[in-house]
Every structure is written in C-alpha cells, then in structure tokens.
C-alpha cells in the first residue's frame, strides 16, 4: 500500500490527516511499536486475560439496572 497523499491548494492539514489515517490503516506503526521490545508469551497471555476481565466487568456494569430513586 502506497502511503502517498497529494496536497491540494496548500491544504497541508487535510493532507496530514489523510496520511495519518492511511498509516493507521496499514498497521505499520502498530507493528513497529510491538517490535520495540520482546514480550514473553506468558506476559502476553496474562495481559490478554486481564484485558478480557476488564471488558467483562464493564459489560456486567453496563447490564446492571439503575438504582431505584423512590
């Protein structure tokens, strides 16, 4: 995927937004961040499990009925 953006009428801000979106969609920046340091598989699993717990607690919290105010 080519990460080129053409600037029209000197509108650099719009071109920069488009470029950032293209880079984010390509996933290159995320890959670079992941490769900066080695994470052991056990740590990856532990992190994934803790994130799943947080999502589940948030889901349960959102399913809870509001308190009665009478």
N, C-alpha and C positions, 0 to 999 in steps of 0.2 A: 504494500500500500504506500503510495506516494504522499508524503506529508508536505505538500506544496500548497500555498494559498496565494492568490493574486490579490493585490491591493488596488481597489478601485477608488478614484477621486481622493487619494491621500487619506482614506479612512483606515488608519493603522489599527485602531482599537477593535474595529469589527473583524479585521483580518486576523488579529491576535486571538480573539475569541474563537474564531473558526479553527485556527491552528491548534489551540489548546484542546478543543473538542476532538479533532482528528487524532491527536496524540493520545488522549484518554481512551478513545475507542480502539486504537490499535493495541493497547495494553503494554507497550514497550516500557513506559515509565514504571508501571507496577512490577514488571519483571526485573527491572534494574534494582528497585527497592528490595525485592525479595532476595536478590543475589548478593546484596551488600554484606550479609553475614550468614554463616551457616547456622541453621536451627535444627537441633536434633529431632528425630521423628517423635520421641516421647513428649518433647515440649510442644511440638505441633499438635499432637493428639490432645494433650492437656488443655491447650489454648482453645482448640476447636470445641472440646467438651464444655469448657467454661462459657464460651460464647453461646453454645446451644442452651445451656442452663439460663443464661440471661434472657435469651429470646423466649424461652418457655415461661419464665416468671413474668415477663412483660405481657405475653399472651394471656396468662391467667389473670393478671391485674386488669387488663382491658376487658375481660369477660365478666368481671365482678360487677354486680349491680350497685348503683349509687346508694348511699345511706338514706334511710327514711328521715325526713326532716319534720315530722309531726309529733 
